[in-house]
Every structure is written in C-alpha cells, then in structure tokens.
Amino acid sequence: MNTTPPTPTVAEDVGEILTALADQLADGPHYRILTEADRLALILNEVTTRHGYGINALQLDRAVRLQAPAVDWEITHGEYALIVRRAAGGAL
C-alpha cells in the first residue's frame, strides 16, 4: 500500500500560488502602486518558498506568470489582487 500523498498538478500549484499572491497583495496597503518588477518578484518569491529551485520551480514560475497578467499600466495592489484572484478561479 502506497502512503505517499499525491503530488499536486501544475494547475493546482498555479491556483494556490495565485491565491497566495492575491492574499498577500490584499493584506498590504491597497493603495500602493504595483510595478511589473514587483509582480515578478512576488511570483518568484512565492514559487521558491513553496518549491525551492530547479526545473520544476522554473516551469511553475512560467506557468504562474502566464496566468497573472503583466503590469503595463498603473494599478494598485488592491486592484491587482482582484485580477489575480479571478485568474486563480476564486470568487471576488
């Protein structure tokens, strides 16, 4: 009998990371402006905290970046948290 828990799929990991990002952005000052560099740093930090470094983390980082839209306009942390939560499939 195998007692090893099933490994989450990439889709599940992406959803969990996006939800964690949305929570992190919503917990902070909502009015702060989010930059593209901030978005990339938040994603990388969350992926490496959960999965360390390596090819799996790299693939997951790319998958999360594809789901979380790039920031090429002025947007606050609170506004972007709503966008990311929707991308994660969560309720607004």
PyRosetta script that sets phi, psi and omega in degrees:
from pyrosetta import init, pose_from_sequence

init()
pose = pose_from_sequence("MNTTPPTPTVAEDVGEILTALADQLADGPHYRILTEADRLALILNEVTTRHGYGINALQLDRAVRLQAPAVDWEITHGEYALIVRRAAGGAL")
pose.set_psi(1, 128.8)
pose.set_omega(1, -178.9)
pose.set_phi(2, -89.4)
pose.set_psi(2, 120.1)
pose.set_omega(2, -179.6)
pose.set_phi(3, -103.4)
pose.set_psi(3, 6.1)
pose.set_omega(3, 178.4)
pose.set_phi(4, -71.9)
pose.set_psi(4, 127.3)
pose.set_omega(4, 178.9)
pose.set_phi(5, -64.9)
pose.set_psi(5, 148.7)
pose.set_omega(5, 179.8)
pose.set_phi(6, -64.1)
pose.set_psi(6, 143.5)
pose.set_omega(6, 177.6)
pose.set_phi(7, -76.4)
pose.set_psi(7, 131.3)
pose.set_omega(7, 177.9)
pose.set_phi(8, -61.8)
pose.set_psi(8, 149.2)
pose.set_omega(8, 176.9)
pose.set_phi(9, -77.0)
pose.set_psi(9, 165.3)
pose.set_omega(9, 177.8)
pose.set_phi(10, -59.7)
pose.set_psi(10, -40.7)
pose.set_omega(10, -179.9)
pose.set_phi(11, -61.3)
pose.set_psi(11, -41.3)
pose.set_omega(11, 178.0)
pose.set_phi(12, -65.6)
pose.set_psi(12, -43.3)
pose.set_omega(12, 178.5)
pose.set_phi(13, -61.6)
pose.set_psi(13, -43.2)
pose.set_omega(13, 179.8)
pose.set_phi(14, -60.7)
pose.set_psi(14, -46.9)
pose.set_omega(14, 179.2)
pose.set_phi(15, -60.4)
pose.set_psi(15, -42.3)
pose.set_omega(15, 178.9)
pose.set_phi(16, -65.7)
pose.set_psi(16, -41.0)
pose.set_omega(16, 179.9)
pose.set_phi(17, -68.1)
pose.set_psi(17, -42.1)
pose.set_omega(17, 177.5)
pose.set_phi(18, -62.3)
pose.set_psi(18, -40.9)
pose.set_omega(18, 178.0)
pose.set_phi(19, -63.9)
pose.set_psi(19, -42.3)
pose.set_omega(19, 178.1)
pose.set_phi(20, -62.9)
pose.set_psi(20, -40.2)
pose.set_omega(20, 177.3)
pose.set_phi(21, -63.4)
pose.set_psi(21, -45.0)
pose.set_omega(21, 179.3)
pose.set_phi(22, -61.0)
pose.set_psi(22, -42.5)
pose.set_omega(22, 178.7)
pose.set_phi(23, -62.5)
pose.set_psi(23, -43.9)
pose.set_omega(23, -179.7)
pose.set_phi(24, -62.8)
pose.set_psi(24, -43.7)
pose.set_omega(24, 179.4)
pose.set_phi(25, -67.7)
pose.set_psi(25, -37.6)
pose.set_omega(25, -179.1)
pose.set_phi(26, -71.9)
pose.set_psi(26, -28.8)
pose.set_omega(26, -179.1)
pose.set_phi(27, -74.5)
pose.set_psi(27, -27.5)
pose.set_omega(27, -177.5)
pose.set_phi(28, -83.0)
pose.set_psi(28, -172.7)
pose.set_omega(28, 176.4)
pose.set_phi(29, -65.0)
pose.set_psi(29, 117.1)
pose.set_omega(29, -174.8)
pose.set_phi(30, -64.8)
pose.set_psi(30, -27.0)
pose.set_omega(30, -172.6)
pose.set_phi(31, -82.1)
pose.set_psi(31, -12.5)
pose.set_omega(31, -178.8)
pose.set_phi(32, -65.4)
pose.set_psi(32, 142.4)
pose.set_omega(32, 178.7)
pose.set_phi(33, -79.8)
pose.set_psi(33, 133.8)
pose.set_omega(33, 178.2)
pose.set_phi(34, -97.7)
pose.set_psi(34, 132.5)
pose.set_omega(34, 177.0)
pose.set_phi(35, -105.3)
pose.set_psi(35, 168.2)
pose.set_omega(35, 176.8)
pose.set_phi(36, -62.7)
pose.set_psi(36, -38.1)
pose.set_omega(36, 177.8)
pose.set_phi(37, -63.0)
pose.set_psi(37, -40.0)
pose.set_omega(37, 176.3)
pose.set_phi(38, -60.6)
pose.set_psi(38, -44.7)
pose.set_omega(38, -178.9)
pose.set_phi(39, -60.0)
pose.set_psi(39, -47.8)
pose.set_omega(39, -179.4)
pose.set_phi(40, -63.9)
pose.set_psi(40, -40.6)
pose.set_omega(40, 179.7)
pose.set_phi(41, -66.0)
pose.set_psi(41, -42.3)
pose.set_omega(41, 179.2)
pose.set_phi(42, -62.7)
pose.set_psi(42, -42.7)
pose.set_omega(42, 179.6)
pose.set_phi(43, -64.6)
pose.set_psi(43, -49.7)
pose.set_omega(43, -179.3)
pose.set_phi(44, -59.7)
pose.set_psi(44, -43.1)
pose.set_omega(44, -179.6)
pose.set_phi(45, -61.7)
pose.set_psi(45, -45.7)
pose.set_omega(45, -178.2)
pose.set_phi(46, -66.9)
pose.set_psi(46, -41.6)
pose.set_omega(46, 179.6)
pose.set_phi(47, -64.7)
pose.set_psi(47, -47.2)
pose.set_omega(47, -177.6)
pose.set_phi(48, -70.1)
pose.set_psi(48, -31.7)
pose.set_omega(48, 175.9)
pose.set_phi(49, -63.4)
pose.set_psi(49, -39.7)
pose.set_omega(49, -177.0)
pose.set_phi(50, -84.6)
pose.set_psi(50, -35.2)
pose.set_omega(50, -170.3)
pose.set_phi(51, -128.1)
pose.set_psi(51, 3.3)
pose.set_omega(51, 179.8)
pose.set_phi(52, 69.4)
pose.set_psi(52, -146.6)
pose.set_omega(52, -178.4)
pose.set_phi(53, -115.9)
pose.set_psi(53, 163.6)
pose.set_omega(53, 177.6)
pose.set_phi(54, 129.2)
pose.set_psi(54, -177.9)
pose.set_omega(54, -174.1)
pose.set_phi(55, -65.0)
pose.set_psi(55, -37.7)
pose.set_omega(55, 179.4)
pose.set_phi(56, -65.5)
pose.set_psi(56, -41.7)
pose.set_omega(56, 178.2)
pose.set_phi(57, -65.9)
pose.set_psi(57, -38.3)
pose.set_omega(57, 178.7)
pose.set_phi(58, -63.1)
pose.set_psi(58, -44.7)
pose.set_omega(58, 178.3)
pose.set_phi(59, -64.6)
pose.set_psi(59, -39.3)
pose.set_omega(59, 178.7)
pose.set_phi(60, -67.5)
pose.set_psi(60, -40.8)
pose.set_omega(60, 177.5)
pose.set_phi(61, -58.0)
pose.set_psi(61, -44.3)
pose.set_omega(61, 178.8)
pose.set_phi(62, -63.7)
pose.set_psi(62, -41.9)
pose.set_omega(62, -179.2)
pose.set_phi(63, -64.3)
pose.set_psi(63, -39.9)
pose.set_omega(63, 179.3)
pose.set_phi(64, -67.9)
pose.set_psi(64, -42.8)
pose.set_omega(64, 179.7)
pose.set_phi(65, -62.1)
pose.set_psi(65, -31.1)
pose.set_omega(65, 177.7)
pose.set_phi(66, -71.1)
pose.set_psi(66, -29.9)
pose.set_omega(66, -178.7)
pose.set_phi(67, -86.6)
pose.set_psi(67, -32.0)
pose.set_omega(67, 179.6)
pose.set_phi(68, -92.8)
pose.set_psi(68, 110.9)
pose.set_omega(68, -174.0)
pose.set_phi(69, -57.6)
pose.set_psi(69, 143.7)
pose.set_omega(69, 175.7)
pose.set_phi(70, -61.5)
pose.set_psi(70, 151.1)
pose.set_omega(70, 179.5)
pose.set_phi(71, -100.0)
pose.set_psi(71, 100.9)
pose.set_omega(71, 177.5)
pose.set_phi(72, -122.9)
pose.set_psi(72, 21.8)
pose.set_omega(72, 175.7)
pose.set_phi(73, -144.3)
pose.set_psi(73, 164.4)
pose.set_omega(73, 179.6)
pose.set_phi(74, -75.8)
pose.set_psi(74, 122.7)
pose.set_omega(74, -178.0)
pose.set_phi(75, -146.4)
pose.set_psi(75, 145.6)
pose.set_omega(75, 179.7)
pose.set_phi(76, -87.1)
pose.set_psi(76, 165.1)
pose.set_omega(76, 177.0)
pose.set_phi(77, -57.6)
pose.set_psi(77, -43.3)
pose.set_omega(77, -178.3)
pose.set_phi(78, -64.5)
pose.set_psi(78, -42.6)
pose.set_omega(78, 179.0)
pose.set_phi(79, -65.8)
pose.set_psi(79, -41.7)
pose.set_omega(79, -179.0)
pose.set_phi(80, -70.4)
pose.set_psi(80, -32.3)
pose.set_omega(80, 176.2)
pose.set_phi(81, -58.3)
pose.set_psi(81, -40.1)
pose.set_omega(81, 178.2)
pose.set_phi(82, -65.1)
pose.set_psi(82, -40.7)
pose.set_omega(82, 179.3)
pose.set_phi(83, -64.6)
pose.set_psi(83, -45.0)
pose.set_omega(83, -178.4)
pose.set_phi(84, -67.8)
pose.set_psi(84, -38.0)
pose.set_omega(84, 178.5)
pose.set_phi(85, -63.2)
pose.set_psi(85, -40.3)
pose.set_omega(85, 177.8)
pose.set_phi(86, -65.2)
pose.set_psi(86, -41.6)
pose.set_omega(86, 178.2)
pose.set_phi(87, -62.5)
pose.set_psi(87, -29.5)
pose.set_omega(87, 178.7)
pose.set_phi(88, -79.0)
pose.set_psi(88, -9.4)
pose.set_omega(88, -179.0)
pose.set_phi(89, 88.7)
pose.set_psi(89, 11.9)
pose.set_omega(89, -179.9)
pose.set_phi(90, -89.3)
pose.set_psi(90, 163.4)
pose.set_omega(90, 178.2)
pose.set_phi(91, -74.6)
pose.set_psi(91, 150.0)
pose.set_omega(91, 176.2)
pose.set_phi(92, -87.4)
pose.dump_pdb("model.pdb")
